[in-house]
């Protein structure tokens, strides 16, 4: 049994067949799924999905590319939601994004700081999105004097040095199905992340791994990423399942009661 630590099950791509998607996930051996919001509305949707399915848990937050469509009062509402709902186990998806360029960095940073503050006050881990903003993210960590942070750098894309920075903060790192692509260029980075800091994720519905590249991604496909991680680390895939499950349990501390 293992865990998919990053999905967006509220997306329209699952509107017609989410029960079947969940059944395939269980059949594949997945016993826990984390689904994440990207703004207040979708955060509420993730909580409702988590309530509907015993093996689904929620993360709530404001994604950097959704900052401009979020009102200032949404930040307080996110905190209220996280505090009230027992199936909320993280603050996310939050972070910085300089790839799409629609939202200036100066608009993203205050919201990101607010989300980090919510996580600290509630004792929750964070799920961080970082696209084309390695330098800016690390500079912000230094400015905030972050010495340790309970969380995960999701869908990681960076150098060995970037990975070491976050590992030194005590964070976990997860890779998507991108590592199965022939044109993936950061294999050395994957090799240097120790097994006790790895998490499994799909980032469904995005980034489906080979042999399903180009299709809608779903949690059951996480097995292909796990097999690639096992190949890279030269271990049996069951070792990847075991270690990443242990890591997910330690980070998210699933509230089942």
Secondary structure, DSSP 8 states (H G I E B T S, - for coil): -EEEEEE-TTSGGGTTTHHHHHHHHHHTTEEEEEEE-SSHHHHHHHHHHHHH-TTEEEEE---GGGGGGS-THHHHHHHHHHHH-TTEEEEEEEEEE-SS-SS-HHHHHHHHHHHHHHHHHHT-EEEEEEES-HHHHHHHHHHTT-S---EEE-S----HHHHHHHHHTT-EEEE-GGGGSTT---HHHHHHS-GGGEEE---BTS---TTSTTS---GGGHHHHHHHHHHHHTS-HHHHHHHHHHHHHHHH-----
